Amino acid sequence: MRDHTKLRAFELADEIAVLIYQITREFPREEIYGLTSQMRRAVVSVPSNIVEGCARESQTEYLRFLEIAFASLRELHYQFGLAIRLGYVKESIANESNLKLLETEKVLGALARSIRNGK
């Protein structure tokens, strides 16, 4: 069994989860069941799938959960861009948050690639 707390990908995903919850707190009330809910579900899925993958015995299952986490992260990245275009996210927050999303994608993608190539 792997320790998810030792993974940089998990640390970044956890930071993104907290960040997105903070950002979506400021979204319009009418988005509570729309974009706010979608973004929160996607962002929680990222670290959750990393944790679940770490609990799996086989490398194949571990990789599958990392791929699911990566897909949720990409989904979130689109939703975040949409929120910016809709004017829900302040510019001062948007750039830094986008950089954090990109860093998380790179680290998680590299982890999945290393496992895929290590087979």
C-alpha positions as CSV (number, residue, x, y, z in Angstrom):
1,M,0.0,0.0,0.0
2,R,1.3,3.4,-0.9
3,D,1.3,6.5,1.3
4,H,-0.6,9.3,-0.6
5,T,0.7,11.9,1.8
6,K,4.2,11.5,0.4
7,L,3.1,12.3,-3.1
8,R,3.6,15.9,-4.4
9,A,0.6,15.3,-6.7
10,F,-1.6,14.7,-3.7
11,E,-0.3,17.8,-1.9
12,L,-1.0,20.0,-5.0
13,A,-4.4,18.4,-5.5
14,D,-5.3,19.0,-1.9
15,E,-4.2,22.7,-2.2
16,I,-6.3,23.1,-5.3
17,A,-9.3,21.6,-3.5
18,V,-9.1,24.2,-0.7
19,L,-8.5,27.0,-3.2
20,I,-11.5,26.1,-5.4
21,Y,-13.8,25.9,-2.3
22,Q,-12.6,29.4,-1.3
23,I,-13.0,30.8,-4.8
24,T,-16.5,29.3,-5.4
25,R,-17.7,30.8,-2.1
26,E,-17.8,34.1,-4.0
27,F,-19.8,32.8,-7.0
28,P,-23.3,34.1,-7.6
29,R,-26.0,32.4,-5.5
30,E,-27.7,31.2,-8.7
31,E,-24.7,29.0,-9.5
32,I,-24.9,27.0,-6.2
33,Y,-26.4,24.0,-8.1
34,G,-24.6,24.8,-11.4
35,L,-21.0,25.7,-11.8
36,T,-20.2,25.9,-8.1
37,S,-21.4,22.3,-7.6
38,Q,-19.7,21.0,-10.7
39,M,-16.3,22.6,-9.8
40,R,-16.5,21.3,-6.3
41,R,-17.3,17.8,-7.3
42,A,-14.5,17.8,-9.9
43,V,-11.9,19.2,-7.5
44,V,-12.8,16.8,-4.7
45,S,-12.5,13.9,-7.2
46,V,-8.8,14.7,-7.8
47,P,-7.2,14.0,-4.4
48,S,-9.9,11.4,-3.6
49,N,-8.9,9.3,-6.6
50,I,-5.2,9.7,-5.8
51,V,-5.9,8.4,-2.3
52,E,-8.1,5.5,-3.5
53,G,-5.5,4.6,-6.1
54,C,-2.8,4.5,-3.4
55,A,-4.9,2.0,-1.5
56,R,-5.0,-0.4,-4.4
57,E,-2.6,-3.3,-4.5
58,S,-2.0,-3.5,-8.2
59,Q,-0.1,-1.0,-10.4
60,T,-2.8,-1.3,-13.0
61,E,-5.5,-0.2,-10.6
62,Y,-3.2,2.5,-9.1
63,L,-2.6,3.9,-12.6
64,R,-6.4,3.8,-13.4
65,F,-7.2,5.9,-10.4
66,L,-4.4,8.4,-11.3
67,E,-5.9,8.6,-14.8
68,I,-9.4,9.3,-13.4
69,A,-7.9,12.0,-11.1
70,F,-6.1,13.6,-14.1
71,A,-9.3,13.6,-16.1
72,S,-11.2,15.3,-13.2
73,L,-8.4,17.9,-13.0
74,R,-8.7,18.7,-16.7
75,E,-12.5,19.0,-16.3
76,L,-11.9,21.4,-13.5
77,H,-9.4,23.4,-15.5
78,Y,-12.1,23.9,-18.2
79,Q,-14.7,24.9,-15.6
80,F,-12.3,27.3,-14.0
81,G,-11.7,29.0,-17.4
82,L,-15.4,29.2,-17.9
83,A,-15.8,30.9,-14.5
84,I,-13.2,33.4,-15.4
85,R,-14.9,34.2,-18.7
86,L,-18.2,34.6,-16.9
87,G,-16.6,37.1,-14.6
88,Y,-16.9,35.0,-11.4
89,V,-13.2,34.9,-10.6
90,K,-11.2,38.1,-9.9
91,E,-8.2,38.6,-12.2
92,S,-5.8,38.8,-9.3
93,I,-6.8,35.3,-8.3
94,A,-7.2,33.8,-11.8
95,N,-3.6,33.9,-12.9
96,E,-2.1,32.4,-9.8
97,S,-4.8,29.8,-9.6
98,N,-4.3,28.9,-13.3
99,L,-0.6,28.4,-12.6
100,K,-1.4,26.1,-9.7
101,L,-3.7,24.1,-11.9
102,L,-1.1,23.7,-14.6
103,E,1.6,22.7,-12.0
104,T,-0.8,20.0,-10.6
105,E,-1.5,18.7,-14.1
106,K,2.2,18.4,-14.9
107,V,3.0,16.7,-11.7
108,L,0.1,14.3,-11.8
109,G,0.6,13.6,-15.5
110,A,4.3,12.9,-14.9
111,L,3.4,10.5,-12.0
112,A,1.0,8.6,-14.2
113,R,3.5,8.4,-17.1
114,S,6.3,7.1,-14.8
115,I,4.0,4.3,-13.7
116,R,2.8,3.6,-17.2
117,N,6.4,3.4,-18.5
118,G,7.5,1.4,-15.5
119,K,5.2,-1.5,-16.4
